[in-house]
Amino acid sequence: MSPAKCSGRIISLLAACVLVVGSSNAKTRVRFRSVSGTLVTVPVYINDQGPFDFLVDTGTNTTLIDADLAAELELKPVGRELLATLTGSEIVSRYSSNSVTLGSESVRGLAVLAQEMEEVHAIDPRIRGVLGLDFLLGFAFFLDYGHQQIELYDPSEAPDLPAGTRVPIQLVRARILISTATEASTGGSWHLALDSGISKVAVFENRIKHSKDSSGGTPAPIRVLTNLSGLSTRIVTVRDLAIANLPLRDVAVVVLPTNPGIQRGIEDGLLPTAFFRYILVNAKQGYVIFELEQSSTLQQRPNP
């Protein structure tokens, strides 16, 4: 799971509103529940049992299940696997499910990893798992925050949203990468993994040109927690960041410790879905369509 708390508060997850609604050809449309105004949970069935509240996390490539729930469902482990996060790693049990279902859509034989979710339960004890990209990438998915719902589409029948900005993406090792431009990058651009589990841009320290706050001030301290453990880091302000043709200014960026095992040479950091009022992700067709969120902390610069 992606970073979930900072400075005694929950980092905003999937926090936005939306002005448009997807088309009627959605395979399924499911209402979601917000936790603490930021986290988003959906009702998921495991092996036709449930529903159980699962977090939606596009920054996690594997669906996770609470170890207690795995025992309740009498799932049989089929192996062990290393689960790595930004703050550490551990060996966990792997199970093969008969089905994982959201709305009317199921993925059969999906492997799920089981672990204790103490950090997640401290936020909301009703949350029993995390729905990752191994489920979501079978569809084009539309996150509609104003109507608090997620829609799943056949990738060949996803709606074209004329009001949004269409941007090409790369799908590398189950990571959805979006290219951004910034002078704060060591190479002039960042390839950021789309992540619904964090409210701020997060960039690995070895990918940021200046170690001090680029605005000239003192970097703000922050505490980042994942479902494994926590770390202390800082927030810097990046003066300029551009997504496609949309330039932004004074963007708060969480500095992550350099981690070659997590980065794997393919990503420079994380781009939160909380940046967007809505977002349609069609990884099989290689694009996203979004509209930026407008807020006091995310301001769009006028085009020159």
C-alpha positions in Angstrom: 0.0 0.0 0.0 1.1 3.6 -0.6 1.9 6.1 2.1 -1.2 6.6 4.2 -0.6 9.2 6.9 1.4 12.3 7.6 1.9 14.6 10.6 -0.8 12.9 12.5 -3.4 13.2 9.7 -4.4 10.9 6.9 -2.9 11.7 3.5 -5.8 12.4 1.2 -6.7 9.4 -1.0 -8.9 9.8 -4.0 -10.1 13.2 -2.8 -11.8 15.2 -5.5 -15.1 16.1 -7.2 -16.3 15.6 -10.8 -18.5 17.3 -13.3 -18.9 14.5 -15.8 -20.2 11.0 -15.7 -19.1 8.0 -17.7 -21.2 6.6 -20.5 -24.0 4.1 -20.1 -21.9 1.2 -21.6 -20.1 0.6 -18.3 -19.8 -3.1 -17.5 -20.5 -2.2 -13.9 -20.9 0.9 -11.7 -20.3 0.8 -8.0 -20.7 3.4 -5.3 -17.8 3.8 -3.0 -17.5 4.9 0.6 -15.1 7.6 1.8 -13.2 7.2 5.0 -12.0 10.3 6.8 -13.0 12.3 3.7 -10.0 10.9 1.7 -9.7 7.1 1.6 -12.0 5.3 -0.8 -13.4 1.9 -0.2 -15.5 -0.4 -2.4 -17.6 -3.5 -1.6 -15.7 -6.6 -2.7 -16.7 -10.2 -2.7 -14.1 -13.0 -2.2 -15.2 -16.4 -3.5 -18.8 -15.1 -3.5 -18.7 -14.2 0.2 -19.1 -10.7 1.5 -19.2 -7.8 0.7 -16.0 -6.6 2.5 -14.7 -3.1 2.4 -11.5 -2.9 0.3 -9.4 0.2 -0.4 -8.8 1.0 -4.1 -5.1 1.5 -4.6 -3.7 2.0 -8.1 -0.2 2.2 -6.5 -0.4 -1.5 -5.4 0.1 -4.1 -8.1 -1.2 -7.0 -5.9 -4.5 -7.3 -4.2 -4.1 -7.7 -0.4 -6.4 -9.3 2.2 -6.5 -9.0 5.9 -4.9 -12.2 7.4 -7.9 -12.6 9.7 -10.3 -12.5 6.8 -8.3 -15.1 5.0 -8.7 -17.4 8.0 -12.5 -16.6 8.2 -12.9 -17.6 4.5 -10.8 -20.7 5.1 -8.5 -19.9 2.2 -5.6 -22.3 1.7 -2.1 -20.8 1.3 -0.3 -21.8 -1.9 3.0 -20.2 -1.2 4.9 -17.3 0.3 6.0 -14.1 -1.3 8.0 -11.0 -0.4 5.8 -7.9 0.0 7.8 -4.7 -0.4 6.6 -1.2 0.5 8.3 2.2 0.8 8.9 1.6 4.4 10.0 -2.0 4.5 9.3 -5.6 3.4 8.1 -8.8 4.9 7.3 -12.4 3.8 3.6 -13.0 3.6 1.3 -15.9 2.6 -0.1 -16.1 -0.9 -3.6 -17.5 -1.6 -5.3 -18.3 -4.9 -8.9 -17.1 -4.8 -11.7 -18.6 -6.9 -13.0 -15.2 -7.6 -12.7 -11.5 -6.6 -15.8 -9.5 -7.5 -16.6 -5.8 -7.7 -20.1 -5.1 -8.8 -21.1 -7.5 -11.6 -17.5 -8.1 -12.7 -15.2 -10.9 -11.4 -11.6 -11.9 -11.9 -11.1 -15.6 -11.5 -8.1 -17.3 -9.9 -6.6 -14.0 -8.7 -3.6 -14.4 -6.3 -4.0 -12.4 -3.1 -1.4 -11.7 -0.4 -2.5 -11.9 3.3 -1.0 -9.7 6.0 -1.9 -8.0 9.2 -3.3 -4.5 8.5 -2.8 -2.7 11.8 -2.2 0.7 10.3 -5.2 0.4 8.0 -7.4 -0.9 10.9 -6.4 2.1 13.0 -8.0 4.3 10.4 -11.1 2.1 9.9 -11.5 -1.4 11.3 -14.1 -2.2 8.7 -11.4 -2.2 5.9 -10.5 -5.8 5.1 -8.2 -5.5 2.1 -6.7 -3.6 -0.7 -7.9 -3.9 -4.3 -4.8 -3.6 -6.5 -3.9 -3.2 -10.2 -3.9 -7.0 -10.7 -7.7 -6.7 -10.6 -8.2 -3.2 -12.1 -6.0 -3.6 -15.2 -8.4 -6.1 -16.7 -10.7 -3.2 -17.3 -10.6 0.5 -18.2 -11.7 2.1 -15.0 -13.2 5.5 -14.3 -12.9 7.2 -10.9 -15.9 9.6 -10.5 -15.4 11.4 -7.2 -18.4 13.8 -7.4 -20.8 10.9 -7.6 -18.7 8.7 -5.4 -18.5 5.8 -7.8 -16.1 3.7 -9.8 -17.1 2.4 -13.3 -15.5 -0.5 -15.1 -15.4 -0.8 -18.9 -14.3 -3.1 -21.6 -11.1 -1.3 -22.8 -12.4 -1.2 -26.4 -15.6 0.4 -25.2 -14.4 3.0 -22.8 -16.0 6.5 -23.1 -14.2 9.4 -24.7 -14.5 12.3 -22.3 -14.3 15.5 -24.5 -13.8 17.8 -21.5 -10.7 16.1 -20.3 -7.1 16.0 -21.2 -5.9 12.8 -22.9 -2.3 11.8 -22.0 -0.4 8.7 -23.1 0.9 6.3 -20.4 3.4 3.5 -20.1 2.5 0.3 -18.4 5.8 -1.1 -17.1 5.8 -4.1 -14.6 2.2 -3.4 -13.6 3.0 0.3 -12.9 1.0 3.0 -14.7 3.6 5.7 -15.6 2.8 9.3 -16.6 5.5 11.6 -17.8 5.8 15.1 -16.2 8.2 17.9 -16.9 9.9 20.0 -14.2 13.2 21.8 -13.6 13.4 20.1 -10.2 14.2 16.8 -11.9 17.8 15.7 -12.4 16.9 14.9 -16.0 14.2 17.5 -16.8 11.3 15.1 -16.4 9.8 12.6 -14.0 8.1 9.3 -14.8 5.5 9.1 -12.0 3.4 6.0 -11.1 -0.3 6.8 -10.9 -1.2 6.2 -7.3 -4.6 6.5 -5.6 -3.0 5.9 -2.2 -1.3 9.3 -1.6 -2.6 12.9 -1.8 0.7 14.6 -2.8 3.3 14.0 -5.4 6.1 11.9 -3.9 9.5 11.7 -5.5 12.6 9.6 -4.7 15.4 11.7 -3.3 17.9 10.8 -6.0 15.5 12.1 -8.6 15.2 15.6 -7.1 17.8 18.1 -8.2 17.9 20.2 -5.0 17.8 18.7 -1.6 16.5 21.9 0.0 13.1 23.4 -0.5 13.1 24.9 -4.0 10.9 27.7 -2.8 13.7 28.9 -0.6 12.1 27.9 2.7 12.9 25.2 5.2 11.5 21.8 4.1 8.4 20.8 6.2 8.8 17.5 8.2 6.3 14.8 7.6 5.6 11.3 8.9 4.7 8.7 6.2 3.1 5.4 7.2 2.3 2.3 5.0 0.6 -0.8 6.1 3.9 -2.2 7.3 5.7 0.7 9.1 6.5 4.4 9.0 9.3 6.8 8.2 10.2 10.4 8.8 10.8 12.6 5.7 10.1 16.1 4.5 8.0 18.1 2.0 9.5 20.5 -0.5 7.8 22.9 -2.8 8.5 22.5 -6.6 7.9 25.7 -8.4 7.0 24.2 -11.8 5.5 20.8 -12.8 3.8 20.2 -16.1 1.5 17.3 -17.0 1.0 17.2 -20.7 0.2 20.8 -21.6 -1.0 21.7 -18.2 1.6 23.7 -16.2 1.3 23.8 -12.4 3.0 25.9 -9.8 4.2 25.6 -6.2 3.4 21.9 -6.0 4.1 20.2 -2.6 6.3 17.1 -3.1 7.0 14.4 -0.5 10.7 13.4 -0.6 11.1 9.6 -0.5 14.3 7.9 0.5 16.1 6.4 -2.5 15.0 2.8 -2.8 16.4 0.9 -5.8 14.3 -2.2 -5.0 11.1 -0.2 -5.2 12.2 2.1 -8.1 13.6 -0.7 -10.2 14.8 1.9 -12.7 11.3 2.5 -14.0 9.8 5.2 -11.9 10.9 8.5 -10.2 8.0 8.8 -7.8 4.2 8.8 -7.4 1.5 10.9 -9.0 -1.7 11.0 -6.9 -5.1 10.6 -8.4 -6.2 13.2 -5.9 -4.7 15.7 -8.4 -7.7 15.1 -10.7 -11.4 15.9 -10.6 -11.9 12.7 -12.5 -9.7 10.2 -14.3 -10.3 7.4 -16.8 -7.5 4.9 -17.0 -7.3 2.7 -20.1 -4.0 0.9 -19.7 -4.6 -1.6 -22.5 -5.1 1.3 -24.9 -2.2 3.2 -23.4 -3.9 6.4 -22.2 -5.6 8.3 -19.4 -8.2 11.1 -19.6 -8.4 13.5 -16.7 -9.4 16.9 -15.6 -7.3 18.7 -12.9 -8.6 19.4 -9.4 -8.6 23.1 -8.5 -7.7 23.9 -4.9 -5.6 26.3 -2.9 -2.7 23.8 -3.0 -3.0 22.9 -6.7 -3.2 25.9 -9.0 -3.1 25.9 -12.7 -0.8 28.5 -14.3 -2.2 30.4 -17.3 -0.6 29.4 -20.6 2.1 31.9 -21.7 
